[in-house]
Amino acid sequence: MISEEEVKHIAKLARLKLEEPEIEKMQKDMAAILDYFKIIQSADLKSQNDNQKLKMKENVVRQDVPVKNNEVGDLILAAPDTKDGYIKVKQVL
């Protein structure tokens, strides 16, 4: 478990003021978080096949060409209020 001093130090770094009951709760929560990291660190990454590793490293690039898309027209038709082919919304400012 994480010591009370460590929790106070982390709280100070995060500029948090913790009361005594909160410190105890944070000790338990931080210990649980660190336990999850131990589980992740124990994961067997060598079982991945080589194709999965290659796919993660690939840089997929496609041509940037405009495409006519009817979904926008469908969206405008479905909007509750439109004007001149645009969707009307309330003023944001």
C-alpha positions in Angstrom: 0.0 0.0 0.0 1.1 3.6 -0.6 2.2 5.5 2.5 0.4 8.5 3.8 3.5 10.7 3.1 3.5 9.6 -0.5 -0.2 10.5 -0.9 0.4 13.9 0.7 3.3 14.5 -1.6 1.3 13.6 -4.7 -1.6 15.8 -3.4 0.9 18.6 -2.9 2.2 18.2 -6.5 -1.4 18.2 -7.8 -2.2 21.2 -5.6 -4.9 19.4 -3.7 -5.7 19.8 -0.1 -6.8 16.5 1.3 -8.4 15.8 4.7 -7.5 12.7 6.8 -10.5 10.5 5.5 -9.6 11.5 1.9 -6.0 10.6 2.4 -7.0 7.1 3.5 -9.3 6.7 0.5 -6.6 7.9 -1.9 -4.2 5.4 -0.4 -6.6 2.6 -1.3 -7.4 4.0 -4.7 -3.8 4.6 -5.7 -2.9 1.1 -4.6 -5.7 -0.3 -6.8 -4.4 1.7 -9.7 -0.9 0.5 -9.3 -2.2 -3.1 -9.1 -3.8 -2.6 -12.5 -0.4 -1.4 -13.9 1.1 -4.7 -12.5 -1.5 -6.6 -14.5 -0.8 -4.7 -17.6 3.0 -5.2 -17.2 2.5 -8.9 -16.9 0.7 -9.1 -20.2 2.3 -11.5 -22.7 3.1 -9.4 -25.8 5.2 -12.1 -27.4 2.0 -14.0 -28.3 1.1 -11.4 -31.0 1.8 -12.6 -34.4 4.1 -10.6 -36.7 1.2 -9.3 -38.9 -0.4 -7.5 -36.0 2.9 -5.8 -35.2 3.4 -4.7 -38.8 -0.1 -3.3 -39.0 0.5 -1.1 -36.0 3.6 0.4 -37.6 2.2 1.0 -41.1 1.5 4.5 -42.2 -1.6 4.4 -44.4 -1.8 7.4 -46.7 -4.5 8.0 -49.3 -4.9 10.7 -51.9 -6.7 13.8 -50.7 -9.4 14.2 -53.3 -12.8 15.7 -52.9 -15.7 13.3 -53.0 -19.3 14.2 -53.6 -21.1 12.9 -50.6 -24.9 12.7 -50.4 -24.9 12.3 -46.7 -24.5 16.1 -46.3 -27.6 16.6 -48.4 -29.5 14.1 -46.3 -28.4 15.8 -43.2 -29.6 19.2 -44.4 -32.9 17.7 -45.4 -33.3 16.1 -42.0 -32.5 19.4 -40.1 -35.4 21.1 -38.3 -34.5 24.6 -39.8 -32.6 25.4 -43.0 -32.1 28.4 -45.2 -30.4 28.5 -48.7 -29.0 24.9 -48.3 -27.5 25.6 -44.8 -28.6 24.5 -41.4 -29.9 27.3 -39.2 -28.8 27.2 -35.6 -29.1 29.6 -32.7 -26.5 32.3 -32.3 -23.5 31.0 -30.3 -21.9 34.3 -29.2 
